[in-house]
Amino acid sequence: MNISQIYIALSIVVLAVIAILIFFVAKNSKEKRLTPLASLAFGFVLAGILFGEDRFLGYALMGVGVILALVDMFNKLKKKK
């Protein structure tokens, strides 16, 4: 395993731990749950990390994830008004 593979594996483990923590903490409060669009964005970013070997595909997947996260944030802002 070279250093980039170790970095990718470590990133995936950290993201999985964060997702598990969010799941258990959000179980107590219904307001802080992930929306389906935010979950999809998280999945795209995770897929971008997994397919990081091919730079174009990895960056494209991460870009889609970021765009979906931004759309979700704007939708939440509109609902609050």
TIDOTOR-392942 format. One record per atom (N, C-alpha, C, O, CB): residue number from 1; atom name; x, y, z. Coordinates in nm, 4 decimals, decimal comma. Each point is the difference from the previous one (the first is absolute). Glycine has a CB too. Layout:
BEGIN
<site NUM; "CA"; <X; Y; Z>>,
...
***
This chain:
BEGIN
<site 1; "N"; <0,0846; -0,1188; 0,0000>>,
<site 1; "CA"; <-0,0846; 0,1188; 0,0000>>,
<site 1; "C"; <0,0888; 0,1245; 0,0000>>,
<site 1; "O"; <0,0876; 0,0155; 0,0851>>,
<site 1; "CB"; <-0,2725; -0,1399; 0,0378>>,
<site 2; "N"; <0,1608; 0,2115; -0,2185>>,
<site 2; "CA"; <0,0768; 0,1241; 0,0014>>,
<site 2; "C"; <-0,0729; 0,1046; 0,0846>>,
<site 2; "O"; <-0,1091; -0,0249; 0,0512>>,
<site 2; "CB"; <0,2046; -0,0273; -0,2804>>,
<site 3; "N"; <-0,0346; 0,1673; 0,2428>>,
<site 3; "CA"; <-0,0502; 0,1021; 0,0928>>,
<site 3; "C"; <-0,1363; 0,0543; -0,0421>>,
<site 3; "O"; <-0,0815; 0,0335; 0,0859>>,
<site 3; "CB"; <0,3173; 0,0268; -0,0336>>,
<site 4; "N"; <-0,2623; -0,0507; -0,1834>>,
<site 4; "CA"; <-0,1301; 0,0527; -0,0433>>,
<site 4; "C"; <-0,1131; -0,0974; 0,0325>>,
<site 4; "O"; <-0,1100; 0,0434; 0,0343>>,
<site 4; "CB"; <0,2248; 0,0836; -0,2175>>,
<site 5; "N"; <-0,0903; -0,2558; 0,1732>>,
<site 5; "CA"; <-0,1014; -0,0988; 0,0352>>,
<site 5; "C"; <-0,0273; 0,0020; 0,1503>>,
<site 5; "O"; <-0,1144; -0,0167; 0,0424>>,
<site 5; "CB"; <0,1857; -0,1257; -0,2372>>,
<site 6; "N"; <0,0312; 0,1623; 0,2740>>,
<site 6; "CA"; <-0,0187; 0,0096; 0,1445>>,
<site 6; "C"; <-0,0817; 0,1239; 0,0332>>,
<site 6; "O"; <-0,0882; -0,0047; 0,0857>>,
<site 6; "CB"; <0,3061; -0,1155; -0,0458>>,
<site 7; "N"; <-0,1890; 0,2313; -0,1077>>,
<site 7; "CA"; <-0,0745; 0,1239; 0,0222>>,
<site 7; "C"; <-0,1475; -0,0171; -0,0376>>,
<site 7; "O"; <-0,0878; 0,0469; 0,0724>>,
<site 7; "CB"; <0,2976; 0,0852; -0,1157>>,
<site 8; "N"; <-0,2373; -0,1978; -0,0678>>,
<site 8; "CA"; <-0,1384; -0,0225; -0,0428>>,
<site 8; "C"; <-0,0719; -0,0907; 0,1000>>,
<site 8; "O"; <-0,1144; 0,0269; 0,0366>>,
<site 8; "CB"; <0,1822; 0,0015; -0,2788>>,
<site 9; "N"; <-0,0022; -0,1346; 0,2862>>,
<site 9; "CA"; <-0,0621; -0,0916; 0,0966>>,
<site 9; "C"; <-0,0278; 0,0709; 0,1319>>,
<site 9; "O"; <-0,1052; -0,0205; 0,0606>>,
<site 9; "CB"; <0,2231; -0,1729; -0,1683>>,
<site 10; "N"; <-0,0243; 0,2768; 0,1523>>,
<site 10; "CA"; <-0,0187; 0,0752; 0,1234>>,
<site 10; "C"; <-0,1152; 0,0994; -0,0142>>,
<site 10; "O"; <-0,0781; 0,0178; 0,0935>>,
<site 10; "CB"; <0,3227; -0,0437; -0,0411>>,
<site 11; "N"; <-0,2559; 0,0903; -0,1674>>,
<site 11; "CA"; <-0,1099; 0,0947; -0,0239>>,
<site 11; "C"; <-0,1349; -0,0708; 0,0041>>,
<site 11; "O"; <-0,0961; 0,0523; 0,0565>>,
<site 11; "CB"; <0,2492; 0,0890; -0,1962>>,
<site 12; "N"; <-0,1603; -0,2579; 0,0811>>,
<site 12; "CA"; <-0,1249; -0,0765; -0,0009>>,
<site 12; "C"; <-0,0380; -0,0415; 0,1417>>,
<site 12; "O"; <-0,1170; 0,0072; 0,0375>>,
<site 12; "CB"; <0,1679; -0,0900; -0,2696>>,
<site 13; "N"; <0,0463; 0,0399; 0,3102>>,
<site 13; "CA"; <-0,0282; -0,0404; 0,1383>>,
<site 13; "C"; <-0,0491; 0,1192; 0,0812>>,
<site 13; "O"; <-0,0955; -0,0122; 0,0767>>,
<site 13; "CB"; <0,2703; -0,1681; -0,0921>>,
<site 14; "N"; <-0,1099; 0,2957; -0,0008>>,
<site 14; "CA"; <-0,0415; 0,1195; 0,0742>>,
<site 14; "C"; <-0,1408; 0,0420; -0,0406>>,
<site 14; "O"; <-0,0810; 0,0331; 0,0865>>,
<site 14; "CB"; <0,3208; 0,0407; -0,0695>>,
<site 15; "N"; <-0,2710; -0,0742; -0,1471>>,
<site 15; "CA"; <-0,1346; 0,0356; -0,0452>>,
<site 15; "C"; <-0,1046; -0,0986; 0,0515>>,
<site 15; "O"; <-0,1110; 0,0401; 0,0351>>,
<site 15; "CB"; <0,2111; 0,0641; -0,2390>>,
<site 16; "N"; <-0,0657; -0,2316; 0,2085>>,
<site 16; "CA"; <-0,0933; -0,0995; 0,0527>>,
<site 16; "C"; <-0,0261; 0,0230; 0,1482>>,
<site 16; "O"; <-0,1139; -0,0111; 0,0455>>,
<site 16; "CB"; <0,1940; -0,1534; -0,2161>>,
<site 17; "N"; <0,0241; 0,1962; 0,2455>>,
<site 17; "CA"; <-0,0177; 0,0271; 0,1436>>,
<site 17; "C"; <-0,0874; 0,1234; 0,0200>>,
<site 17; "O"; <-0,0870; 0,0012; 0,0870>>,
<site 17; "CB"; <0,3118; -0,1049; -0,0373>>,
<site 18; "N"; <-0,2018; 0,2071; -0,1299>>,
<site 18; "CA"; <-0,0822; 0,1218; 0,0094>>,
<site 18; "C"; <-0,1451; -0,0311; -0,0334>>,
<site 18; "O"; <-0,0908; 0,0478; 0,0680>>,
<site 18; "CB"; <0,2897; 0,0933; -0,1291>>,
<site 19; "N"; <-0,2217; -0,2208; -0,0430>>,
<site 19; "CA"; <-0,1367; -0,0357; -0,0378>>,
<site 19; "C"; <-0,0690; -0,0792; 0,1108>>,
<site 19; "O"; <-0,1181; 0,0216; 0,0273>>,
<site 19; "CB"; <0,1872; -0,0233; -0,2682>>,
<site 20; "N"; <0,0031; -0,0892; 0,3043>>,
<site 20; "CA"; <-0,0582; -0,0787; 0,1091>>,
<site 20; "C"; <-0,0321; 0,0900; 0,1190>>,
<site 20; "O"; <-0,1059; -0,0131; 0,0613>>,
<site 20; "CB"; <0,2340; -0,1903; -0,1374>>,
<site 21; "N"; <-0,0374; 0,2942; 0,1086>>,
<site 21; "CA"; <-0,0262; 0,0928; 0,1103>>,
<site 21; "C"; <-0,1209; 0,0885; -0,0292>>,
<site 21; "O"; <-0,0831; 0,0228; 0,0880>>,
<site 21; "CB"; <0,3271; -0,0243; -0,0321>>,
<site 22; "N"; <-0,2538; 0,0505; -0,1768>>,
<site 22; "CA"; <-0,1150; 0,0835; -0,0372>>,
<site 22; "C"; <-0,1286; -0,0811; 0,0101>>,
<site 22; "O"; <-0,1030; 0,0510; 0,0441>>,
<site 22; "CB"; <0,2485; 0,0867; -0,1977>>,
<site 23; "N"; <-0,1392; -0,2634; 0,1129>>,
<site 23; "CA"; <-0,1194; -0,0846; 0,0053>>,
<site 23; "C"; <-0,0468; -0,0192; 0,1436>>,
<site 23; "O"; <-0,1195; 0,0108; 0,0272>>,
<site 23; "CB"; <0,1940; -0,1278; -0,2358>>,
<site 24; "N"; <0,0165; 0,0890; 0,3007>>,
<site 24; "CA"; <-0,0398; -0,0239; 0,1382>>,
<site 24; "C"; <-0,0375; 0,1283; 0,0731>>,
<site 24; "O"; <-0,0908; -0,0012; 0,0831>>,
<site 24; "CB"; <0,2394; -0,1969; -0,0823>>,
<site 25; "N"; <-0,0815; 0,3070; -0,0294>>,
<site 25; "CA"; <-0,0332; 0,1265; 0,0644>>,
<site 25; "C"; <-0,1318; 0,0541; -0,0555>>,
<site 25; "O"; <-0,0810; 0,0543; 0,0751>>,
<site 25; "CB"; <0,3263; -0,0055; -0,0398>>,
<site 26; "N"; <-0,2670; -0,0631; -0,1647>>,
<site 26; "CA"; <-0,1214; 0,0512; -0,0628>>,
<site 26; "C"; <-0,1222; -0,0850; 0,0356>>,
<site 26; "O"; <-0,1132; 0,0431; -0,0219>>,
<site 26; "CB"; <0,2530; 0,0469; -0,1653>>,
<site 27; "N"; <-0,1190; -0,2074; 0,2405>>,
<site 27; "CA"; <-0,1119; -0,0857; 0,0376>>,
<site 27; "C"; <-0,0835; 0,0642; 0,1103>>,
<site 27; "O"; <-0,1214; -0,0196; 0,0060>>,
<site 27; "CB"; <0,2558; -0,1817; -0,0711>>,
<site 28; "N"; <-0,0698; 0,2772; 0,1515>>,
<site 28; "CA"; <-0,0694; 0,0641; 0,1109>>,
<site 28; "C"; <-0,0741; 0,1260; -0,0431>>,
<site 28; "O"; <-0,0999; 0,0367; 0,0619>>,
<site 28; "CB"; <0,2722; -0,1291; 0,0907>>,
<site 29; "N"; <-0,1263; 0,1575; -0,2550>>,
<site 29; "CA"; <-0,0640; 0,1239; -0,0423>>,
<site 29; "C"; <-0,0394; -0,0104; -0,1467>>,
<site 29; "O"; <0,0844; -0,0262; -0,0857>>,
<site 29; "CB"; <0,0484; 0,1575; 0,2553>>,
<site 30; "N"; <-0,2593; -0,1109; -0,1978>>,
<site 30; "CA"; <-0,0489; -0,0151; -0,1364>>,
<site 30; "C"; <0,0356; 0,1202; -0,0868>>,
<site 30; "O"; <-0,0031; -0,0113; -0,1226>>,
<site 30; "CB"; <-0,1827; -0,1295; 0,2101>>,
<site 31; "N"; <0,2189; 0,2537; -0,0294>>,
<site 31; "CA"; <0,0312; 0,1198; -0,0771>>,
<site 31; "C"; <0,1336; -0,0102; -0,0722>>,
<site 31; "O"; <0,0179; 0,0628; -0,1044>>,
<site 31; "CB"; <-0,1509; 0,0679; 0,2669>>,
<site 32; "N"; <0,2251; -0,2068; -0,1107>>,
<site 32; "CA"; <0,1340; -0,0041; -0,0561>>,
<site 32; "C"; <0,0232; -0,1201; -0,0902>>,
<site 32; "O"; <0,1151; -0,0350; -0,0259>>,
<site 32; "CB"; <-0,0377; 0,1548; 0,2263>>,
<site 33; "N"; <-0,1796; -0,1819; -0,2474>>,
<site 33; "CA"; <0,0156; -0,1143; -0,0889>>,
<site 33; "C"; <0,0432; 0,0455; -0,1377>>,
<site 33; "O"; <-0,0323; 0,1105; -0,0434>>,
<site 33; "CB"; <-0,1408; -0,2356; 0,1722>>,
<site 34; "N"; <0,2466; 0,0389; -0,1970>>,
<site 34; "CA"; <0,0405; 0,0291; -0,1364>>,
<site 34; "C"; <-0,1198; -0,0129; -0,0932>>,
<site 34; "O"; <-0,0799; -0,0930; 0,0113>>,
<site 34; "CB"; <0,3136; 0,0121; 0,0376>>,
<site 35; "N"; <-0,2443; 0,1742; -0,1391>>,
<site 35; "CA"; <-0,1045; -0,0095; -0,1016>>,
<site 35; "C"; <0,0455; -0,1008; -0,1048>>,
<site 35; "O"; <0,1187; -0,0313; -0,0091>>,
<site 35; "CB"; <-0,1943; 0,2721; 0,0488>>,
<site 36; "N"; <-0,0181; -0,2914; -0,1184>>,
<site 36; "CA"; <0,0406; -0,0941; -0,1057>>,
<site 36; "C"; <0,1008; 0,0609; -0,0974>>,
<site 36; "O"; <0,0899; -0,0693; -0,0477>>,
<site 36; "CB"; <-0,3132; -0,0389; 0,0680>>,
<site 37; "N"; <0,2088; 0,2367; -0,0496>>,
<site 37; "CA"; <0,0931; 0,0653; -0,0912>>,
<site 37; "C"; <0,1392; 0,0117; 0,0619>>,
<site 37; "O"; <0,1001; -0,0166; -0,0697>>,
<site 37; "CB"; <-0,2915; 0,1432; -0,0308>>,
<site 38; "N"; <0,1984; -0,0984; 0,2291>>,
<site 38; "CA"; <0,1292; 0,0072; 0,0688>>,
<site 38; "C"; <0,0650; -0,1378; 0,0072>>,
<site 38; "O"; <0,1219; -0,0117; -0,0123>>,
<site 38; "CB"; <-0,2044; 0,2075; 0,1468>>,
<site 39; "N"; <0,0031; -0,2991; -0,1149>>,
<site 39; "CA"; <0,0536; -0,1360; 0,0020>>,
<site 39; "C"; <0,0565; -0,0380; -0,1363>>,
<site 39; "O"; <0,1053; -0,0632; -0,0093>>,
<site 39; "CB"; <-0,2703; 0,0013; 0,1874>>,
<site 40; "N"; <0,0945; 0,1008; -0,2826>>,
<site 40; "CA"; <0,0471; -0,0264; -0,1358>>,
<site 40; "C"; <0,1305; 0,0754; -0,0273>>,
<site 40; "O"; <0,0915; -0,0539; -0,0623>>,
<site 40; "CB"; <-0,3297; 0,0185; -0,0135>>,
<site 41; "N"; <0,2459; 0,1594; 0,1224>>,
<site 41; "CA"; <0,1218; 0,0795; -0,0164>>,
<site 41; "C"; <0,1167; -0,0665; 0,0726>>,
<site 41; "O"; <0,1103; -0,0079; -0,0539>>,
<site 41; "CB"; <-0,2482; 0,2183; 0,0339>>,
<site 42; "N"; <0,1140; -0,2577; 0,1412>>,
<site 42; "CA"; <0,1029; -0,0696; 0,0771>>,
<site 42; "C"; <0,0471; -0,1250; -0,0741>>,
<site 42; "O"; <0,1193; -0,0304; -0,0029>>,
<site 42; "CB"; <-0,2195; 0,1180; 0,2168>>,
<site 43; "N"; <0,0053; -0,1597; -0,2737>>,
<site 43; "CA"; <0,0345; -0,1196; -0,0772>>,
<site 43; "C"; <0,0861; 0,0323; -0,1210>>,
<site 43; "O"; <0,0942; -0,0731; -0,0305>>,
<site 43; "CB"; <-0,3061; -0,0301; 0,1066>>,
<site 44; "N"; <0,1801; 0,2124; -0,1453>>,
<site 44; "CA"; <0,0793; 0,0391; -0,1162>>,
<site 44; "C"; <0,1417; 0,0398; 0,0411>>,
<site 44; "O"; <0,0961; -0,0359; -0,0680>>,
<site 44; "CB"; <-0,3057; 0,1117; -0,0475>>,
<site 45; "N"; <0,2235; -0,0033; 0,2238>>,
<site 45; "CA"; <0,1336; 0,0385; 0,0466>>,
<site 45; "C"; <0,0788; -0,1243; 0,0402>>,
<site 45; "O"; <0,1189; -0,0106; -0,0302>>,
<site 45; "CB"; <-0,2072; 0,2340; 0,1092>>,
<site 46; "N"; <0,0238; -0,3162; -0,0121>>,
<site 46; "CA"; <0,0659; -0,1244; 0,0390>>,
<site 46; "C"; <0,0412; -0,0801; -0,1241>>,
<site 46; "O"; <0,1096; -0,0558; -0,0042>>,
<site 46; "CB"; <-0,2437; 0,0514; 0,2184>>,
<site 47; "N"; <0,0469; -0,0012; -0,3148>>,
<site 47; "CA"; <0,0335; -0,0693; -0,1244>>,
<site 47; "C"; <0,1160; 0,0699; -0,0709>>,
<site 47; "O"; <0,0841; -0,0658; -0,0612>>,
<site 47; "CB"; <-0,3231; -0,0110; 0,0392>>,
<site 48; "N"; <0,2435; 0,2089; 0,0302>>,
<site 48; "CA"; <0,1111; 0,0738; -0,0591>>,
<site 48; "C"; <0,1319; -0,0349; 0,0656>>,
<site 48; "O"; <0,1034; -0,0066; -0,0665>>,
<site 48; "CB"; <-0,2596; 0,1903; 0,0112>>,
<site 49; "N"; <0,1530; -0,2063; 0,1858>>,
<site 49; "CA"; <0,1217; -0,0413; 0,0698>>,
<site 49; "C"; <0,0379; -0,1424; -0,0401>>,
<site 49; "O"; <0,1176; -0,0299; -0,0211>>,
<site 49; "CB"; <-0,1746; 0,1820; 0,2144>>,
<site 50; "N"; <-0,0423; -0,2389; -0,2035>>,
<site 50; "CA"; <0,0276; -0,1395; -0,0374>>,
<site 50; "C"; <0,0575; -0,0109; -0,1405>>,
<site 50; "O"; <0,0908; -0,0795; -0,0240>>,
<site 50; "CB"; <-0,2754; 0,0070; 0,1742>>,
<site 51; "N"; <0,1321; 0,1524; -0,2433>>,
<site 51; "CA"; <0,0466; -0,0044; -0,1376>>,
<site 51; "C"; <0,1033; 0,1087; -0,0271>>,
<site 51; "O"; <0,0090; 0,0505; -0,1119>>,
<site 51; "CB"; <-0,2295; -0,1450; 0,0432>>,
<site 52; "N"; <0,2978; 0,1306; 0,1694>>,
<site 52; "CA"; <0,1004; 0,1045; -0,0118>>,
<site 52; "C"; <0,1180; -0,0384; -0,0870>>,
<site 52; "O"; <0,0791; 0,0862; -0,0384>>,
<site 52; "CB"; <-0,1482; -0,0105; 0,2600>>,
<site 53; "N"; <0,0821; -0,2022; -0,2529>>,
<site 53; "CA"; <0,1086; -0,0457; -0,0865>>,
<site 53; "C"; <-0,0118; 0,0638; -0,1388>>,
<site 53; "O"; <0,0999; 0,0431; -0,0576>>,
<site 53; "CB"; <-0,0891; -0,2612; 0,1851>>,
<site 54; "N"; <-0,1312; 0,2239; -0,1798>>,
<site 54; "CA"; <-0,0269; 0,0692; -0,1264>>,
<site 54; "C"; <-0,0397; 0,1431; 0,0357>>,
<site 54; "O"; <-0,1114; 0,0232; 0,0470>>,
<site 54; "CB"; <0,0375; -0,2391; -0,1675>>,
<site 55; "N"; <0,1627; 0,3106; 0,0989>>,
<site 55; "CA"; <-0,0221; 0,1362; 0,0488>>,
<site 55; "C"; <-0,1270; 0,0629; -0,0551>>,
<site 55; "O"; <-0,0736; 0,0645; 0,0747>>,
<site 55; "CB"; <0,3183; -0,0409; -0,0549>>,
<site 56; "N"; <-0,2717; -0,0406; -0,1471>>,
<site 56; "CA"; <-0,1183; 0,0630; -0,0592>>,
<site 56; "C"; <-0,1274; -0,0527; 0,0654>>,
<site 56; "O"; <-0,0872; 0,0778; 0,0385>>,
<site 56; "CB"; <0,2104; -0,0498; -0,2558>>,
<site 57; "N"; <-0,1335; -0,1583; 0,2296>>,
<site 57; "CA"; <-0,1196; -0,0593; 0,0605>>,
<site 57; "C"; <-0,0120; 0,0371; 0,1480>>,
<site 57; "O"; <-0,1090; 0,0326; 0,0470>>,
<site 57; "CB"; <0,1237; -0,2223; -0,2107>>,
<site 58; "N"; <0,0957; 0,1850; 0,2365>>,
<site 58; "CA"; <-0,0027; 0,0335; 0,1426>>,
<site 58; "C"; <-0,0427; 0,1437; 0,0241>>,
<site 58; "O"; <-0,0856; 0,0264; 0,0845>>,
<site 58; "CB"; <0,2647; -0,1936; -0,0468>>,
<site 59; "N"; <-0,1192; 0,2610; -0,1124>>,
<site 59; "CA"; <-0,0355; 0,1406; 0,0171>>,
<site 59; "C"; <-0,1423; 0,0279; -0,0481>>,
<site 59; "O"; <-0,0700; 0,0831; 0,0578>>,
<site 59; "CB"; <0,3113; -0,0220; -0,0850>>,
<site 60; "N"; <-0,2836; -0,1299; -0,0772>>,
<site 60; "CA"; <-0,1373; 0,0200; -0,0486>>,
<site 60; "C"; <-0,1015; -0,0451; 0,1049>>,
<site 60; "O"; <-0,0990; 0,0691; 0,0243>>,
<site 60; "CB"; <0,1779; -0,1009; -0,2614>>,
<site 61; "N"; <-0,0549; -0,0824; 0,2986>>,
<site 61; "CA"; <-0,0919; -0,0500; 0,1032>>,
<site 61; "C"; <-0,0004; 0,0916; 0,1219>>,
<site 61; "O"; <-0,1055; 0,0269; 0,0575>>,
<site 61; "CB"; <0,1446; -0,2614; -0,1376>>,
<site 62; "N"; <0,0784; 0,2821; 0,1195>>,
<site 62; "CA"; <0,0052; 0,0929; 0,1132>>,
<site 62; "C"; <-0,0697; 0,1314; -0,0336>>,
<site 62; "O"; <-0,0676; 0,0585; 0,0847>>,
<site 62; "CB"; <0,2829; -0,1633; -0,0103>>,
<site 63; "N"; <-0,1989; 0,1503; -0,1964>>,
<site 63; "CA"; <-0,0668; 0,1232; -0,0434>>,
<site 63; "C"; <-0,1504; -0,0133; 0,0035>>,
<site 63; "O"; <-0,0694; 0,0918; 0,0437>>,
<site 63; "CB"; <0,2640; -0,0409; -0,1870>>,
<site 64; "N"; <-0,2463; -0,1641; 0,0978>>,
<site 64; "CA"; <-0,1443; -0,0241; 0,0047>>,
<site 64; "C"; <-0,0477; -0,0014; 0,1447>>,
<site 64; "O"; <-0,1064; 0,0534; 0,0314>>,
<site 64; "CB"; <0,1183; -0,1852; -0,2462>>,
<site 65; "N"; <0,0667; 0,0709; 0,3025>>,
<site 65; "CA"; <-0,0358; -0,0040; 0,1420>>,
<site 65; "C"; <-0,0059; 0,1387; 0,0614>>,
<site 65; "O"; <-0,0913; 0,0305; 0,0768>>,
<site 65; "CB"; <0,1964; -0,2544; -0,0617>>,
<site 66; "N"; <-0,0087; 0,3077; -0,0486>>,
<site 66; "CA"; <0,0022; 0,1366; 0,0540>>,
<site 66; "C"; <-0,1180; 0,0802; -0,0538>>,
<site 66; "O"; <-0,0633; 0,0748; 0,0745>>,
<site 66; "CB"; <0,3144; -0,0843; -0,0559>>,
<site 67; "N"; <-0,2809; -0,0055; -0,1459>>,
<site 67; "CA"; <-0,1143; 0,0715; -0,0593>>,
<site 67; "C"; <-0,1304; -0,0432; 0,0659>>,
<site 67; "O"; <-0,0846; 0,0838; 0,0312>>,
<site 67; "CB"; <0,2080; -0,0655; -0,2495>>,
<site 68; "N"; <-0,1401; -0,1485; 0,2397>>,
<site 68; "CA"; <-0,1212; -0,0482; 0,0666>>,
<site 68; "C"; <-0,0093; 0,0519; 0,1433>>,
<site 68; "O"; <-0,1090; 0,0330; 0,0467>>,
<site 68; "CB"; <0,1149; -0,2379; -0,1904>>,
<site 69; "N"; <0,1063; 0,2124; 0,2130>>,
<site 69; "CA"; <-0,0003; 0,0538; 0,1367>>,
<site 69; "C"; <-0,0400; 0,1476; -0,0007>>,
<site 69; "O"; <-0,0750; 0,0443; 0,0868>>,
<site 69; "CB"; <0,2541; -0,2093; -0,0204>>,
<site 70; "N"; <-0,1296; 0,2405; -0,1634>>,
<site 70; "CA"; <-0,0373; 0,1420; -0,0103>>,
<site 70; "C"; <-0,1489; 0,0165; -0,0304>>,
<site 70; "O"; <-0,0661; 0,0867; 0,0571>>,
<site 70; "CB"; <0,2984; -0,0338; -0,1355>>,
<site 71; "N"; <-0,2845; -0,1359; -0,0112>>,
<site 71; "CA"; <-0,1436; 0,0055; -0,0319>>,
<site 71; "C"; <-0,0826; -0,0307; 0,1239>>,
<site 71; "O"; <-0,1023; 0,0639; 0,0247>>,
<site 71; "CB"; <0,1497; -0,1327; -0,2621>>,
<site 72; "N"; <-0,0027; -0,0291; 0,3153>>,
<site 72; "CA"; <-0,0701; -0,0344; 0,1240>>,
<site 72; "C"; <0,0025; 0,1157; 0,0994>>,
<site 72; "O"; <-0,1004; 0,0278; 0,0655>>,
<site 72; "CB"; <0,1603; -0,2680; -0,1014>>,
<site 73; "N"; <0,0546; 0,3078; 0,0473>>,
<site 73; "CA"; <0,0081; 0,1143; 0,0915>>,
<site 73; "C"; <-0,0936; 0,1123; -0,0440>>,
<site 73; "O"; <-0,0673; 0,0603; 0,0836>>,
<site 73; "CB"; <0,3052; -0,1205; -0,0316>>,
<site 74; "N"; <-0,2428; 0,0887; -0,1816>>,
<site 74; "CA"; <-0,0889; 0,1053; -0,0488>>,
<site 74; "C"; <-0,1471; -0,0374; 0,0207>>,
<site 74; "O"; <-0,0822; 0,0861; 0,0314>>,
<site 74; "CB"; <0,2562; -0,0212; -0,2006>>,
<site 75; "N"; <-0,2071; -0,1936; 0,1514>>,
<site 75; "CA"; <-0,1377; -0,0442; 0,0245>>,
<site 75; "C"; <-0,0381; 0,0181; 0,1470>>,
<site 75; "O"; <-0,1121; 0,0409; 0,0302>>,
<site 75; "CB"; <0,1331; -0,2064; -0,2184>>,
<site 76; "N"; <0,0706; 0,1355; 0,2789>>,
<site 76; "CA"; <-0,0272; 0,0175; 0,1429>>,
<site 76; "C"; <-0,0178; 0,1474; 0,0348>>,
<site 76; "O"; <-0,0851; 0,0349; 0,0817>>,
<site 76; "CB"; <0,2162; -0,2427; -0,0327>>,
<site 77; "N"; <-0,0503; 0,2945; -0,1113>>,
<site 77; "CA"; <-0,0127; 0,1431; 0,0254>>,
<site 77; "C"; <-0,1343; 0,0538; -0,0480>>,
<site 77; "O"; <-0,0607; 0,0838; 0,0666>>,
<site 77; "CB"; <0,3084; -0,0619; -0,0861>>,
<site 78; "N"; <-0,2939; -0,0691; -0,0948>>,
<site 78; "CA"; <-0,1294; 0,0431; -0,0544>>,
<site 78; "C"; <-0,1171; -0,0433; 0,0896>>,
<site 78; "O"; <-0,0974; 0,0734; 0,0169>>,
<site 78; "CB"; <0,1955; -0,0868; -0,2479>>,
<site 79; "N"; <-0,0864; -0,1075; 0,2878>>,
<site 79; "CA"; <-0,1074; -0,0507; 0,0854>>,
<site 79; "C"; <-0,0088; 0,0764; 0,1316>>,
<site 79; "O"; <-0,1080; 0,0105; 0,0581>>,
<site 79; "CB"; <0,1373; -0,2350; -0,1620>>,
<site 80; "N"; <0,0834; 0,2781; 0,1519>>,
<site 80; "CA"; <-0,0010; 0,0740; 0,1255>>,
<site 80; "C"; <-0,0655; 0,1350; -0,0143>>,
<site 80; "O"; <-0,0513; 0,0535; 0,0983>>,
<site 80; "CB"; <0,2565; -0,1715; -0,0324>>,
<site 81; "N"; <-0,2053; 0,1755; -0,1854>>,
<site 81; "CA"; <-0,0577; 0,1350; -0,0190>>,
<site 81; "C"; <-0,1476; -0,0004; 0,0017>>,
<site 81; "O"; <-0,0621; 0,1053; -0,0146>>,
<site 81; "CB"; <0,2554; -0,0450; -0,1150>>,
***
